[in-house]
Amino acid sequence: MRRTDIRPAATGMPGLGRVLVVIPTYNEADNVAAIVRRVRQAAPQVEILVADDNSPDGTGGIAADLARADQRVHVLHREGKQGLGAAYLAGFAWARQRGFDAVVEMDADGSHAPEDLPALLAAARDADVVIGSRWTHGARVVNWPLRRLLLSRCGNLYARLALGMPVTDATGGYRVYRAAVLDALDLESVCSQGYSFQVELCRLAHQAGARIVEVPITFAERERGASKMSPLIVAEALWRITGWAVTDRRTAVRRGWRRTAERQARWP
């Protein structure tokens, strides 16, 4: 993929085209209306897709009411709880089918401040992937216990060292993807959820040659509702990152062997 492959649309945000913010939800009835309202206020040009996994608390119904009241708000009713990664992949497909030029990932719980969105979109005018980073200079993390801080910092350090990616927050879920990047990735092969989904997409984009930049954000722990974090999500991330690191090392070794054999074959 080359930077010249990216073509902004004639309508939408200048230099970026049509932008869709995908907000996955599961039992976010206390938060979904507020987060949609804040996104509309912070970035009136974007459209919003609430991808709801058939929340038993009525989140999908609230999202449907929001969509009826605002033509820039849409809702994707999914059959059941299939995980964060599956919800985002469905949102990406929905966006590409309708010709959006960039897709934003954003949590529904308010931890990703919509007020930071204009800065991410501005950075995306000259980048392929923008990560709203909690760990780059100028970022702030609010109301997280020490255990969560250490878990995120150590997990991101491990991902960076194991996978060789120049990214400080590979697990961060506040992102902007250019449509050209999503088209270049083999999204059908992605099966991760939670933290590991974000790491996997970052790894694929990095390997595809995408220009990835990080923008500092203010990340705040949710005030309402229950966190979806669990030991199983953490374990999945560690297991998958280790597996990808081993695969990448083996691939690099094979390529080195092939190059050596080709050089030797050319020797007299």
C-alpha positions as CSV (number, residue, x, y, z in Angstrom):
1,M,0.0,0.0,0.0
2,R,1.3,3.5,-0.9
3,R,0.2,6.9,0.4
4,T,-0.8,7.8,-3.1
5,D,-3.4,5.1,-3.0
6,I,-5.6,7.2,-0.7
7,R,-8.1,9.4,-2.4
8,P,-10.3,11.7,-0.2
9,A,-13.9,12.0,-1.3
10,A,-15.4,15.1,-2.8
11,T,-17.9,15.5,0.1
12,G,-17.5,15.1,3.9
13,M,-14.5,16.5,5.9
14,P,-11.9,18.4,3.9
15,G,-8.9,16.2,3.2
16,L,-10.5,13.2,4.7
17,G,-13.9,12.5,3.1
18,R,-16.9,10.8,4.7
19,V,-16.2,9.6,8.2
20,L,-18.1,7.0,10.2
21,V,-17.7,6.6,14.0
22,V,-18.4,3.0,14.9
23,I,-19.5,2.5,18.6
24,P,-20.0,-1.1,19.6
25,T,-22.4,-1.6,22.5
26,Y,-23.5,-4.3,24.9
27,N,-25.5,-3.2,27.9
28,E,-24.7,0.4,27.6
29,A,-28.2,1.9,28.1
30,D,-26.8,4.3,30.6
31,N,-24.2,5.7,28.2
32,V,-25.2,5.4,24.6
33,A,-27.3,8.5,24.3
34,A,-24.8,10.7,26.0
35,I,-21.8,9.4,23.9
36,V,-23.8,9.9,20.7
37,R,-24.8,13.5,21.7
38,R,-21.1,14.3,22.6
39,V,-19.8,13.0,19.3
40,R,-22.4,15.0,17.3
41,Q,-21.4,18.1,19.2
42,A,-17.6,17.5,18.9
43,A,-17.6,16.6,15.2
44,P,-20.9,17.5,13.5
45,Q,-19.6,16.4,10.1
46,V,-19.2,12.7,11.0
47,E,-21.9,10.0,11.0
48,I,-22.3,7.4,13.8
49,L,-23.0,3.7,13.7
50,V,-24.1,2.1,16.9
51,A,-23.3,-1.7,16.5
52,D,-25.4,-3.3,19.3
53,D,-25.0,-7.0,20.2
54,N,-28.7,-7.5,21.1
55,S,-28.2,-5.9,24.6
56,P,-30.7,-7.2,27.1
57,D,-30.8,-3.8,28.8
58,G,-32.5,-2.1,25.8
59,T,-29.4,-0.3,24.4
60,G,-30.5,-1.3,20.9
61,G,-33.9,0.4,21.3
62,I,-32.3,3.6,22.6
63,A,-30.0,3.6,19.6
64,A,-32.9,3.1,17.3
65,D,-34.7,6.1,18.8
66,L,-31.5,8.2,18.3
67,A,-31.3,7.1,14.7
68,R,-34.9,8.0,14.0
69,A,-34.3,11.5,15.4
70,D,-31.0,12.2,13.6
71,Q,-30.2,11.1,10.0
72,R,-26.5,11.1,10.8
73,V,-27.0,8.3,13.4
74,H,-27.4,4.7,12.4
75,V,-27.8,1.4,14.3
76,L,-26.7,-2.1,13.4
77,H,-28.7,-4.7,15.4
78,R,-26.6,-7.8,15.7
79,E,-27.9,-11.2,16.7
80,G,-26.1,-11.6,20.0
81,K,-23.0,-10.9,22.0
82,Q,-20.1,-11.9,19.7
83,G,-17.4,-9.7,21.0
84,L,-15.7,-6.4,20.4
85,G,-13.7,-7.5,17.4
86,A,-16.7,-9.0,15.6
87,A,-18.7,-5.8,16.2
88,Y,-15.9,-3.7,14.7
89,L,-15.5,-5.9,11.7
90,A,-19.2,-5.7,11.0
91,G,-19.0,-1.9,11.4
92,F,-16.1,-1.8,8.9
93,A,-18.0,-3.8,6.4
94,W,-21.1,-1.6,6.8
95,A,-18.9,1.5,6.2
96,R,-17.2,0.2,3.1
97,Q,-20.6,-0.9,1.6
98,R,-21.7,2.7,1.9
99,G,-18.6,4.4,0.6
100,F,-17.2,5.9,3.8
101,D,-13.6,7.1,3.4
102,A,-12.5,6.7,7.1
103,V,-13.8,4.8,10.1
104,V,-13.3,5.7,13.7
105,E,-13.3,3.2,16.6
106,M,-14.8,4.5,19.8
107,D,-16.0,3.0,23.1
108,A,-19.5,3.7,24.3
109,D,-18.7,4.1,28.0
110,G,-17.2,7.6,27.8
111,S,-13.6,6.6,28.4
112,H,-12.8,7.9,24.9
113,A,-13.6,11.5,25.0
114,P,-15.4,12.7,21.8
115,E,-13.9,16.1,22.5
116,D,-10.5,14.5,21.4
117,L,-12.0,13.4,18.1
118,P,-11.2,16.6,16.1
119,A,-7.5,16.1,16.9
120,L,-7.6,12.5,15.7
121,L,-9.4,13.4,12.5
122,A,-7.0,16.3,11.8
123,A,-4.0,13.9,12.1
124,A,-5.7,11.4,9.8
125,R,-5.5,13.9,6.9
126,D,-1.8,13.0,6.6
127,A,-1.8,9.4,8.0
128,D,-3.3,6.0,7.3
129,V,-4.0,5.0,10.9
130,V,-4.3,7.3,13.9
131,I,-4.3,5.9,17.4
132,G,-5.6,8.0,20.3
133,S,-2.8,7.1,22.7
134,R,-2.9,6.9,26.5
135,W,0.9,6.6,26.7
136,T,2.4,9.1,24.4
137,H,3.6,12.6,25.6
138,G,0.7,14.8,26.6
139,A,-1.8,12.0,27.3
140,R,-3.7,11.7,30.6
141,V,-5.3,8.6,32.3
142,V,-7.9,9.5,34.9
143,N,-9.3,7.4,37.7
144,W,-7.5,4.1,36.9
145,P,-6.2,2.0,39.8
146,L,-2.5,1.3,39.9
147,R,-3.2,-2.4,38.8
148,R,-4.9,-1.3,35.6
149,L,-2.1,1.3,34.9
150,L,0.6,-1.3,35.3
151,L,-1.3,-3.9,33.2
152,S,-1.8,-1.6,30.3
153,R,1.7,-0.2,30.4
154,C,3.4,-3.6,30.6
155,G,1.1,-5.1,28.1
156,N,1.8,-2.4,25.5
157,L,5.6,-2.6,26.2
158,Y,5.4,-6.4,25.6
159,A,3.5,-5.9,22.4
160,R,5.9,-3.3,21.1
161,L,9.0,-5.4,21.9
162,A,7.6,-8.7,20.7
163,L,6.1,-7.4,17.5
164,G,8.6,-4.7,16.7
165,M,6.0,-2.0,16.2
166,P,6.9,1.7,16.9
167,V,3.6,2.2,18.8
168,T,3.2,3.1,22.5
169,D,-0.5,2.1,22.8
170,A,-1.1,-0.9,20.5
171,T,-4.1,-2.0,22.7
172,G,-5.8,1.4,22.6
173,G,-9.2,1.3,21.0
174,Y,-9.7,5.0,20.0
175,R,-8.6,5.0,16.4
176,V,-9.1,6.3,12.9
177,Y,-8.6,4.0,9.9
178,R,-8.5,5.3,6.3
179,A,-10.7,3.1,4.1
180,A,-7.7,2.3,1.9
181,V,-5.9,0.7,4.8
182,L,-8.9,-1.5,5.7
183,D,-9.2,-2.5,2.0
184,A,-5.5,-3.5,2.1
185,L,-5.8,-5.8,5.1
186,D,-7.0,-9.4,5.2
187,L,-9.8,-8.7,7.7
188,E,-11.4,-12.1,7.1
189,S,-8.4,-13.7,8.8
190,V,-8.9,-11.6,12.0
191,C,-10.4,-13.5,14.8
192,S,-9.2,-11.7,18.0
193,Q,-11.4,-9.9,20.5
194,G,-10.7,-7.3,23.2
195,Y,-7.2,-6.0,23.5
196,S,-5.8,-8.5,21.1
197,F,-8.1,-7.3,18.3
198,Q,-6.6,-3.9,18.5
199,V,-3.0,-5.3,18.6
200,E,-3.8,-7.6,15.6
201,L,-5.1,-4.7,13.4
202,C,-2.1,-2.6,14.4
203,R,0.3,-5.4,13.5
204,L,-1.4,-6.0,10.1
205,A,-1.4,-2.3,9.3
206,H,2.2,-2.0,10.2
207,Q,3.2,-5.0,8.1
208,A,1.2,-3.5,5.2
209,G,3.3,-0.3,5.3
210,A,0.7,2.0,6.7
211,R,1.7,5.3,8.2
212,I,0.6,5.0,11.9
213,V,0.7,8.1,14.1
214,E,-0.3,8.5,17.7
215,V,-2.2,11.5,19.2
216,P,-2.4,12.0,23.0
217,I,-5.8,11.7,24.5
218,T,-7.4,12.0,27.9
219,F,-8.7,8.5,28.9
220,A,-11.1,8.3,31.8
221,E,-12.5,5.2,33.6
222,R,-16.2,4.7,33.0
223,E,-18.6,6.3,35.4
224,R,-21.7,4.2,34.7
225,G,-22.2,0.6,33.8
226,A,-19.9,-2.5,34.2
227,S,-16.5,-2.8,32.6
228,K,-16.1,-5.6,30.0
229,M,-12.5,-6.2,31.1
230,S,-11.8,-9.8,32.3
231,P,-8.8,-12.0,33.0
232,L,-9.8,-14.0,29.9
233,I,-9.3,-11.0,27.7
234,V,-5.9,-10.3,29.1
235,A,-4.9,-14.0,28.7
236,E,-6.1,-14.0,25.1
237,A,-4.0,-10.9,24.3
238,L,-0.8,-12.3,25.8
239,W,-1.3,-15.7,24.1
240,R,-1.9,-14.2,20.7
241,I,0.9,-11.6,20.9
242,T,3.3,-14.4,21.7
243,G,2.0,-16.5,18.9
244,W,2.3,-13.6,16.4
245,A,5.8,-12.8,17.6
246,V,6.9,-16.4,17.0
247,T,5.3,-16.5,13.5
248,D,6.9,-13.2,12.5
249,R,10.4,-14.4,13.6
250,R,10.0,-17.6,11.6
251,T,8.9,-15.6,8.6
252,A,11.9,-13.3,8.9
253,V,14.2,-16.3,9.2
254,R,12.8,-18.0,6.1
255,R,13.1,-14.8,4.1
256,G,16.7,-14.5,5.2
257,W,17.4,-18.0,4.1
258,R,15.8,-17.4,0.7
259,R,17.9,-14.2,0.2
260,T,21.1,-16.0,1.2
261,A,20.3,-18.9,-1.2
262,E,19.6,-16.5,-4.0
263,R,22.9,-14.7,-3.5
264,Q,24.8,-18.0,-3.3
265,A,23.1,-19.2,-6.5
266,R,24.4,-16.1,-8.3
267,W,28.0,-16.6,-7.2
268,P,30.4,-18.1,-9.9
